[in-house]
Amino acid sequence: MQFSHDYALLPEHFSAKIAPKYSPPPSQLITLNTPWAEALGLSPTWLHTPEGKDLLTHGITPDGHLPIAMAYAGHQFGHFVPSLGDGRAVLVGELTTKNGQKHDLHLKGWGRTPFSRNGDGKAALGPVLREMLISEAMAAFDIPTTRSLAATLTGETVQRDTALPGAVLARTARSHVRIGTFQYFAARQDHEALAVLLDHVITRLYPDLTNTPNKALALLQTVIHKHAQLVAQWLHIGFVHGVMNTDNMSIAGETIDYGPCAFLDAYDPEACFSFIDRGKRYAYGNQPDMALWNLGRFAECLLPLIHSDDNMAVEQATACLKDFDRVFSEHYLTGWRKKLGLFTEAPADTRLIAQLLDIMHRQQLDFTQSFRALNTTIRTQNPEPFLALCSDRDAGQHWYTQWQKRIAQEAISQDDRFNAMQRVNPRIIPRNHLVEHAINAAYDGDFKPFEHLQKALRTPYHDADDSFYAPPRPEERVLHTFCGT
């Protein structure tokens, strides 16, 4: 196990060192992502020892380095907060995988830090299990994401509405630098720190940009493109992040901070599950616009580094931001074509996709089942699996006929089309009611539902397990989710 401490070596005002917990209560390792641990060079056997659990729960490393809490700011639901920071998490250090890629080891729910403000810095078991299930499902969907390494029970009690068991999530990321990290220094007009942070990010994440004439502009363009693709991928899987504040936007282009997130059951562009997002700022269909808004704030931070002339800096940054729509549209259309088994492009595809989504919205069709049913019809040549979901079968049949005509334009075998669709249309997603059921059972001491769901989500495209396929019954629907603080 080899830790590096690149971020901790940056100037002192980038983070706060955290005193170790010398007498931690006994912790219990609930679940370990063994394949990922091995990829990070960590021995699963050692992680089950008291020393391994001290690392996963308290950040106590064999090399004796102190964990740190990272400083950052952020726009939260449109309102700027100049100082946020890791209020319940610490960065232990960086681990290097066998392929030479560095990943932060981050402990969420560690306890109070200098950035905790009025919070206790702890996490309850439920939000930890939620993030573990959903982040690893996102990895199985091949969507850029932080990874969950382990979940541990701390032996402490966390007071929320009721007393709950405390837990810590050990997660990894290519980097925990956020748009909000740049905002922290930009708000203080600390251009020197911005330049240091820029160089750190490029060295760590984008070394191919090192010798570009304008590194700040190149980084802005790269991050814009990554988030345009990322949000398109969210929409293709029916994912609602729930809290797209700038402090939850990763410079690495990964999905980060799974708080009040959720997945669509019935398709609805206005779906919003977060209890605190009363204005639906981060509803499913608003996510592209919100990503662009956040990237605008990132561009503002970089202006002093882009050009010494303010007008020139604004002009160049604006040109980059205007490219978001083009990149997003390309990935957005490409993704829907893949979900519909289309191998070529045709001008009418946009209309075909829009008509399907309109039918799904008007008839409240289940998002995941709709595309999986269409996948099934490829081999059977029988529209019934799809039409059975429709309350207006005539409208469904009309669209299905148009889709079949479009498919007929391509010389692709049924097997190739079926397999291609099956690879992008999951049968199993972390449905909100299933996640809640697993969490509630865990609170009662039964981790079997969690383990069963976790296992199924590792292979979400397989047909083997039907127990997680059905949408919720009316009484099982989850209307609101919470961040867990």
Secondary structure by P-SEA (a helix, b strand, c coil): ccccccccccccccbbbbbcccccccccccccaaaaaaaacccccccccaaaaaaacccccccbbbbbbbbbccccccccccccccccccccbbbbcccbbbbbbcccccccccccccccccccaaaaaaaaaaaaaaaaaccbbbbbccccccccccccccbbbbbcccccccccccaaaaaaaaaacaaaaaaaaaaaaaacccccccccccaaaaaaaaaaaaaaaaaaaaaaacccccccccccccccccccccccbbbbcccccccccccccccccccccaaaaaaaaaaaaaaaaacccccccaaaaaaaaaaaaaaaaaaaaaaaaaaaaaaacccccccaaaaaaaaaaaaaaaacccaaaaaaaaaaacccccaaaaaaacccaaaaaaaaaaaaaaaaaccccaaaaaaaaaaccccccccaaaaaaaaaaaaaccaaaaaaaaaaacccccccccccccccccccccccccccc
